Amino acid sequence: MFNFRTKLWSLCISKMQVTVGVPSNFYSLYHAALQLKQKNELGVYLLNLTVSDLLYLASLPLWLQYIFQDDDWRHREWLCQLCGFLLYENIYISIGFLCCISLDRYLAVVHPLRFTSLRSMKAAWLVSAVIWLKEIAVGVVFFRHKELSRDRTNQSVCFEHYPMQPWEFPINYYRFIIGFLFPLAILSISYLCVLRAVGRSAGTQPDQKMRIRQLVSSTILIFLVCFSPYHIFLLVRTLLERDCNFIAGIFNYYHLSLLLTTLNCVADPALYCFVSESARRGLYRAVFRPVAKILCCCRRRGNASPTNPATDSHEVATDENNGHPTVTLLTHTNLKWVLMYTPWPKKKVTHAIFHSEVSKVFAFITQVEV
């Protein structure tokens, strides 16, 4: 049932989860511990979000095998139930803690002197426990039914049933209304209130305002990109699907929407970048800089052409005292990297600057040790 494009997208998303999601989430654990030492209740929610992501990533190898075997589960049923349970919990526990982060910032910005008890470490741990217990209880109800079924090609299908079973309808309505629409309302209201309060605040520093805006904006962006498509398709299937002919028409789109829910494992660690400047630099050095180096190297090799100076040009600046090269400028069609190096150790230099089109959106500028 998979087409080539769906498999290609599955491969790209899975590679991103492995190369970026796994190391960034382990780094997030470290930074969450630092937040907890500082008695920051936001660290409690970020820690739980990271734990949820890592639990899902532990099941990723089995899901990859399942996808590339064209939705044919070849392991025991209890493994299907376990992997499906971890996927389900990751979706709704992540949504729960994204709401907690948004509400925490709302209380901190809009009502800084009120509801202080709700922003304590004790309250954060209590709320976290309630979220875990609630979603685990719902997951147990959902996964008490048989999770392996046979499709019309006689393949073993895990986590999904084609067509949907009657017992799934009320659960799916619950997932859409309580698990998606209600959190969306919380995030949207919190987002608007925080932006309005930050805009009116005269005592908040501009960089603090920017960080608050980025945090709440990233929270709702992760929610919309990762979880909206899946829940829309889930509702459409629940309302219209009565036989396998319907799902055959939207199968690849539905699976891509399900894959998008797993991208939150990659996106969630980015929230740490807006908690502190040190977290942003550390996360970039630990995860994104090595990936950027690999991509840059691959692009240089792919685009290198000694007979086409417009594609790959080099300009070398030398030190006026000893003639050592200090700057190498590599210019490509879409991407410009300025790599600055020096023969002396322990000298801070700018590492990378993206080309003009890309830098309008992202500009990763860090101080590194060479």
HELIX and SHEET records of a PDB file:
HELIX    1   1 PHE A    4  MET A   16  1                                  13    
HELIX    2   2 GLN A   17  GLY A   21  3                                   5    
HELIX    3   3 VAL A   22  LYS A   37  1                                  16    
HELIX    4   4 GLU A   41  ALA A   58  1                                  18    
HELIX    5   5 LEU A   60  PHE A   68  1                                   9    
HELIX    6   6 GLU A   77  VAL A  110  1                                  34    
HELIX    7   7 THR A  116  ARG A  119  5                                   4    
HELIX    8   8 MET A  121  PHE A  142  1                                  22    
HELIX    9   9 GLU A  168  PHE A  176  1                                   9    
HELIX   10  10 ILE A  177  LEU A  181  3                                   5    
HELIX   11  11 PHE A  182  ARG A  200  1                                  19    
HELIX   12  12 PRO A  206  LEU A  240  1                                  35    
HELIX   13  13 CYS A  244  THR A  262  1                                  19    
HELIX   14  14 ASN A  264  ALA A  267  1                                   4    
HELIX   15  15 ASP A  268  PHE A  274  5                                   7    
HELIX   16  16 GLU A  277  LEU A  283  1                                   7    
HELIX   17  17 TYR A  284  PHE A  288  3                                   5    
HELIX   18  18 ARG A  289  ASN A  303  1                                  15    
HELIX   19  19 SER A  356  SER A  359  1                                   4    
SHEET    1   A 2 LEU A 148  ARG A 150  0                                        
SHEET    2   A 2 SER A 156  CYS A 158 -1                                        
SHEET    1   B 3 SER A 313  THR A 318  0                                        
SHEET    2   B 3 PRO A 325  THR A 331 -1                                        
SHEET    3   B 3 LYS A 336  MET A 340 -1                                        
SHEET    1   C 2 LYS A 348  THR A 350  0                                        
SHEET    2   C 2 GLN A 367  GLU A 369 -1                                        
END                                                                             
